[in-house]
Amino acid sequence: METFLLDYDAGKAAGRYLDQALPSLAFADNQFELCLCSHLLFLYSEQRSLEFHIASIYELLRVAAEVRIFPLIKLNGQPSPYVESVINSLPRQWFSIQIEAVAYEFQKGGNQMLKISRRATPEQIASRSAT
């Protein structure tokens, strides 16, 4: 966090930090290898719907082959009720899904991340969900 905060002003001026809003991103398919989502999805389960979470994750997976989401708890420190539903919404033939422990614990109990890797192209996934 300290590294990010020290770099933010210079990085914003250099174009390394861009303003975007889920669930719709202005990036090309496969533009990134990795998307990190920290302290938004799952944390705000009370404020954002399950549909928002699923749409946002599909959008992140459109622009990157791998998505990591941290933490898996709500603001009050309780497990997000959406984690299982999100996992169940992702077809295993298209995605590899893991929950992994992390060494970083910003909030008590917030020491897990959801790691999702695409096994198919965004086009294949879009055509599958359109049928």
C-alpha positions, 0 to 999 in steps of 0.5 A, spaced: 500 500 500 505 504 501 508 503 494 502 504 491 501 511 495 508 513 493 507 512 486 500 514 485 501 522 483 506 520 478 503 514 476 497 518 474 500 523 471 504 518 467 498 514 465 499 508 469 492 509 473 486 510 469 479 511 472 474 506 470 468 503 473 465 496 474 462 492 471 464 496 464 471 497 462 474 501 456 479 496 455 480 491 449 479 483 450 485 480 453 489 487 454 492 485 460 495 478 463 492 479 470 487 484 473 487 485 481 481 487 484 482 489 491 477 492 497 471 492 492 468 486 490 465 482 496 467 487 501 461 491 499 456 485 499 451 489 502 452 495 497 453 491 491 448 486 488 450 479 486 449 481 479 454 486 480 459 482 482 458 476 477 458 482 471 464 485 474 468 478 474 466 476 467 468 483 465 475 483 468 475 476 465 474 479 458 480 484 459 485 479 463 486 471 463 487 471 470 483 475 476 485 475 483 480 478 488 481 480 495 479 480 500 473 475 501 469 478 507 464 484 508 466 490 511 464 487 518 469 482 517 464 476 516 465 472 510 461 475 503 455 471 502 456 472 494 463 468 494 460 461 493 454 464 488 460 467 484 464 461 484 458 457 482 456 461 476 463 460 473 463 454 468 469 449 470 470 448 463 471 455 462 475 457 468 480 455 473 477 457 480 481 457 487 481 460 493 488 461 496 491 464 503 495 470 502 500 473 507 497 480 507 491 481 512 489 488 512 482 486 516 482 481 521 479 474 517 481 477 510 487 473 508 484 469 502 483 471 495 479 468 489 484 466 483 480 465 477 484 463 470 480 463 463 481 457 459 477 460 453 477 466 449 473 472 451 469 470 444 468 463 446 465 465 453 461 470 450 458 466 444 457 460 450 453 465 454 449 468 448 446 461 447 
